[in-house]
Amino acid sequence: MPELSKSISIAGAWGYIGQKFLQAAQSLDWQWYAHDPGPIPPGTDESRCIAGASEFYALPAGMFHLAMHPEHRRAAMDALLARNQSEPLLVLCEKPMAEPEHPEHCAEACAAVEHSRAVVLYDFPELYDPMFWRIVQFLRSFKHVQIDAIYLSRCKDREDPGIPRNYKRMVPIQYQETVHCFAFALFLLAQFSESIEEVLAQGLEIQGRSDEYCPPNPQEYPYAVDGMCEYSGRIGQTTLEGRTDFRSGACWQKLRVIRGVADGQRFVITADFLEGKKQLWIEGESGPALTQTNSYEEVLRTCARWYRDVPAPTLKNGCYPNAPLARIAYQLSSVLWRACRHGRRTVLRSLDEVLGFDARFSEAIPTFPRCRSRGDCPAGRSCGSGTIGT
């Protein structure tokens, strides 16, 4: 495809993620436009702020970024996919792919993208990061690689009332955050397989437990959501273990530990993708240059490079952070949520079973308790939506 014009139009530009990508675009000297119903931040060039949705989604931007919740994203995606132009649009979406109540929207989104000219990628930042590709480069230097185990931890204090972002409403943590961990594991394993389908050909097993999230604004939540989950299981022959924690006092990290055997020798790779505190250790040696990168700038750079170098059909259906990968990661989030709710291991034997899995989230909503503030949540809490028995 042709060189991507260095311009980005951001829907939801005044939210946390939207602002991060706006800052990244400005740092890279990209032209930008913004659309957001909220108040325009002081000092913003108002000539680049587009109030009307129809005018915004008709802009001739090189890339659109939909930094919006799923319930608002569908109309935006429909407007973009309806555009008829000679070259495909490049659209970057946030996660989760759909609301937990509407898993069917994932299949609908995949079908809509497939029948359009657009290239739609999803914002799983680690998959665009030079640290990830350094890990892949190291492992590809061997003839035979076996990844035995992956540990995934993604944690931060999202209950602290002093952090403005914590007032943004979230969905259960399995969908909100653990989806990043599943996308990482799937994408990494797919680098050493024929496809993601092959990664799941031997099935998967997941078990987990979850605890309640107590936000600073419980009145904004229709029901309690999980704010911590621990899980274990396997994808194919690779063992997975992880923890995602948004509760008060949680450590701040985006840790990945990868263990396996390469050409008969055991290896350990440790990477923390936490912005501003990135670390990478491969066989005891650090890669300091790669740890200084800005994740949001790298997403934009990598998107532009892929758009230029990779045919659109490959970007849309191959091993990239595209709609098919986002759908599978969403389904694994659903599997984990259901496993936490029932307190037992879930076993699926194939990709078809993964895609056909229904967590029955919407059916369970009437049984969820009300959301509580941090002051009302006891220590050792264990009563979020994922831990209520049916």
N, C-alpha and C positions, 0 to 999 in steps of 0.2 A: 504494500500500500504506500501512498505518497507520504512525505514528511508531514508529521502532525504540526499544524500551526500552533504556535506557543500562546495559546489562549484557553481560558477555562471559565465556564459559567457555573457558579455554585448556588444550588438551591438549598436553603437552610444555612445561609452563610454566617449568621450571627450565633449559631450554636457552637459548642466546644469544638467539634470536629470540623465544621465548616470554617471556623476561624483559623484553625491550624492549617488547613489547605489554602486558605486565602493568604496567610503569611508565607507559606511555602511558595506559592505562585509569585508573590511579590519579590521574595528572595531570589527566585530564578529569573526574574524580570519578564514574567509572562503577563500578557494582557489579561484582565479579569473583569467579570461582571458578577453581580450578586442579586439574589432574590430571596427575600425573607420578610414575612409580615411583621416581624418585631421592630422595635425602634432601631434606627441606624446609629451605630456607635459613633461617638464624637470623633471628629478628625477624619472620617471616611469620605472619600471622593463620591459625592452623591450622584454625579453624572454617570457613574458605573453601577448604580443601584436601580434595578428594573422592578417597578411595582407590579405591573400586570403580568400574570402567568403566561398568557398567550404570547405576549411580546417576548418574554424571557425565553420560552422554549422554542422560539423561532430564530433565536440569535445564531449567527454563523460561527459559533465557537469551535475550536479544535476538540475540546472535551467538555462534557457536562459532568458535574459531580452532584449526586443526589444525597446530600447529608441530611436525610429526613428519616423519621420513623416510618415503618412499613405501611401504616394505615394512610399516610399522606403520599407515599412514594408511588403508589399504583397509578394515580391520575397523572403524575409527572412522567412516569415511564410510558403510559399510553400516548401522551402528547409527543414524546420524542420518537417512539417507534412508528407513529403515524406519518412522520415526515418522509417525504419522498425526495431524495437527493442522489446525486451520481456516486458519491462516496459514502461508505457507512459512517454513521456517527460513532464516536467513542464515548461510552457512558460508564462512569465509576459510581457504584452503589455502595451504601453502607449495609451492615448486617443488623439484625438477622434478616433473612430473605423474606420472611413473612411473620405475621403475628402468630403466637402459639395457637390461638383459636382457629387459625385459617391455614392449615398446612397445604390445602389444595391450591393456594395462591402460588406456591413454589412451582408446581407443574405447569400452571397457567403462564407464569413468567417465562419459564424455559421455552414453552411452545411459542410464545409471542416473540421472544428474541430470535428463535430459530427461523421464524418466518419473516424476519425483518432484515434490513441491511445493517443494522446496528451491531457493534461489538460492545458487549456489556461485561465489565469486569467488576469484581467485588473487593472491597477494601479490607483485606486481611494483611496488614502492613508487613508482617514478618516474611511473607512470601515474595515481597518485592525488594527486600533488604539485602544489601551486599553481603551481610553476615550469613544469611541463609545460603546464598550461592557460593560462598567460600566453603561452607560445610559440604555442599554438593560436589564442588570441585575437588576437595580433599578425598572424598569417598570414591569419586570416579577415577582417581589415579590408581585404583586397585582393579585387578581383573575380576575378583569375586568378593562381593560385599553381602553380608548378612546383618541386618539390623535386628537385634534381639529384643531391645527394650527402649521405650521412650518415656521419660518422665516429663510432665507438663504442669507448670504452676503459673497461674496468672492471678495476681492478688493486689488489692489496694484498699484503703479505707474509704468506702463510699457512704459511710454513715456519719462522717464528721460534718456537723452543721456549718463549720467555718469554710467549707469548700463549695463555692457556688455551683459547680457542675453536679454536685450531689443532689440538687433539687430537681434535676431532670428525671422524669419518671422512667423506670426500667421494667423489663419483663423478667421472668425467672432467670437466674444466672446461667442455667444450662444453655438457654437460647441467647442471652445477652453477651456472655463472655466465653464460656467453655467452647462455643462454636469456633472461636479462634484456634483453640488447641486442637480440635478435631481437624480443622482445615490444614493446620501445620502438619499433623501426623499423616494425613492422607496424601498431601502434596509431596512430602519428603519420601514416603514409601513409593509413590508413583514414579519418582525419578529413577528408580531401579527396578521398575516393572514395565510391562508393555503399556499399561494404562491403569487408571484408577479402578476400572472394572476388574482388572486382574488382581489388584490389591485386595479387593473384597471377595474374590472368587472362593476363598477358603472360609468365608464367613467372619463373624465377629461375636464377641461376648462382652457385656458391660454389666457391672453392678456398681451401686453407689449409695450414698446417703447425703442428705441435704439439711440445712438449717435455715431459719427464717432471716429475712432482711428487714431491718428496722430503720427506715429512712428518716431524714429530718422533716419530711413533709408527708406523713402517712395519710393525711386527708385527701391527697391527690391520687391515691391508689384505690381501685375498686375492691381489691382483695390482697391478702398477703402473698408475697413472692419469695422464692428462695434466694438467699444472699450468700450461700456457701454450699459447695458440693465437693465431696471426695469420691473418687471412682477408681476402679481397676478393671482390667479385662484384657482383651486382645483384639487385634485386627490381623487376620491371617495367622501367621506364626510370630508376630511381633507383640510383645506384652506392652500394655499401656497402663500407666498409673498417673494420677493427677489430682490437683487440688485447685479450685477456683474459689476465692474468698473475698467478699466485699464488706465484711463486717468490721466493726470498730476495732482498731488495733491491728488489723491485718498488715503484714509486711508488704512493701511495694516491690513487686518483681514480675517479670515475664520470662520465667526460667524454662529452659529446655535442656534435658540431659539425655544424650543418645549413646547407647552402648551396643556393641556388636563385634563382629569378626570380619576382618578384611585380609584376604590372602593368608588366612591361617593365624593372623595376629589379632588379639583383642584390642579394641579402641574405646576411648571415652571422649565425648565431645560435650562441653558445657557452654551454653550460650544464654545470656540474659539480654532481652531486647528492650528493657525498660528505657524509655526516652531520657537522654541526658546521663544515663548510668549504664550504658551498654557494656557488656563483657563477652569475650569469646575466647575459649580455651580449647585447643585441639591437641590432644596428646600432651598436655602440660604446657603448651606454648600459646601465648596470647597473640591476638591480632589487633593491636591498638589502633591502627589507621582506620579499620572498618568500624570501630566502635564510636567514632566521632561523627558519624553521619546523622542527618536529620531524616527520620522515618517518612515524614510527609513529603519532603522533597524527593526522596528515593522512589516513592510510589509514583509521583508525576514523571520522573525521569524514566522509570522502567516502563510505565504505560506508553510513553511516547516512543521508546525504542521498540517495544513489541509491536506497536501499531505500524511502525515503519518497516520492520524486518520480517514479521510473521504474517502469512496469508490470513485473511479474515476467517475462513472456515476453520482453520487450525486454532486460532485464538478462541473461537466460539465453542469448539467441541473437543479440542485437544487438552493436554495437561497444562492448564493455566487456571488462574483464579477466576473462573468464568461462572456462568449460571449453573451448568451441571455440577461443578464442584460445590458451589454454594448450597445447592439443593441437598446434596449428600451430607454435607456438614450440618445443615439444619436438621435432617432426619436423624443423625446421630445425637444431636441435642435432644430431640424428642425421645429417642430410645433411653438416653440417660435420665431425662426427667421422669419417665415412667418407671424406670428401674428404681430411682430414689423413692418414688411415691409408694411403690409396692414393697420395697425393701428386699427385692430378690433379683437374681441375675437374669438378664435377658439375652437370649441366643438367637441370632439370625444367620442363615446359612448362605446367603448370596446377596448380590447387589439388588436383585429384584425384590427380595424380602425387605431389604433396607428401604427401598423406595416405596414399597407398599405398606410400610409400618404406619399405624395410626395410634398416637398416644392417647387419643380421646380426651384431649385437654379441655375442650369446650364443655364436654359432658360433666367434667369434674368441678367446674367453676362454682356451682351452687354449694359445694361442700367446703370451699375454702374459707378460712377465718378472716376476720378483718385485719387490715394492716395496722401494726402498732409502732409507736415511736420508740426510739432507743431507750428512753427512760422506763418504758413499760415492758421491755424485753428482758427476761431473766437471763442470768449467766447459764451457759449450757443449753441454750434454747434449741428446740428441735421440732418446731411446729409450723414451718413454712408449707406452701402449697404442695411441694413434692413429697412431704412426709405424712400427709393425712391418709389414713387407710380408706379404701373404698367401701 
